Amino acid sequence: MHIMAFDIDNVTIQGIENGIVIGTVDQQPFAQGFLPVVEMHLYLYYGIVPPYNMTTEPFILNKHTIYLYQYQLEAVSELS
């Protein structure tokens, strides 16, 4: 049986590392919240109309890409 998950949490990450879960989809929630605020600012202050459709490109986390996620977590942790 193959297991594919939705969103990222510690249990899912452990499942990927242990080979139980083949992958998960990250929806990029930060980008989904940040980009609309930027677009509204640009519209209100400069009159720049936002594009009709803007994608935040979901990220597929699996055994081949998990190191990217772990690297990003470490980099963000160092900034705190």
N, C-alpha and C positions, 0 to 999 in steps of 0.2 A: 504494500500500500504506500502511496506517495502522499505527503502532507505538505500543502502550501498554505501559508498564513497571510493575514492581513494586518498591517501595522507592526510596530516593533516594541517588544518588551524583553525583559531578561530571560523569561522562559523560552521565548521564540529564539533568541540568540543562542541560548544553550542547546536548543534542539538542532539548530543549524550546525553549530560546532560539533555536536555529537553524531551528526548524520541522520537524525530522526526526522527533521523538517528539511525539505529541499530548498525552501526560500520563503520570502515574505515581501509584501509590497509596502513601501513607505510612501505616504501621500504628500509628504513635504508640508506639514501643517504650518510651519513658520512662514514659508513662502506664501501660503494661501492667506495668511493674516497680514503679512508685511506688505506685499505688493499692492493690495487694494488701498492701503493707507498712502503709499507713495503716489499711486495714480490719482487719488483724490487731491492730494497736495498739489501735484502738478496741474491739475485741472482748475482748482480754486485760485491758485496764485499766478499761474502763467497761461491759463486758457488752453492747455494742451489736452485734447480729447483722448482718453485712453483707447487702446485697441478694442475692437468688438469682442475678440476672444483671446484670452491669455492662458497658456498652459503652464503649470508648475512642474511638469515632467516628473512623474512618479519614479522612485528609485527601487530597483529590484535588488534585494539583499539576499545573497546566497553564499555558498562556500567559496566562490571565486571573488566576491566583492565585500565580504565581511571585514576584511582588513581596512578597507576605506572607511567604513563606519567606525571601527575601533580607533583609527587614526584621528578622525574628526572628534570623537569623544575626548580623547586625550588632549588634543589641541585646545578644545573649549575649556576643559578642566584646568589647564595651565593658565588660562586667562582669568579664571575666577579668583 
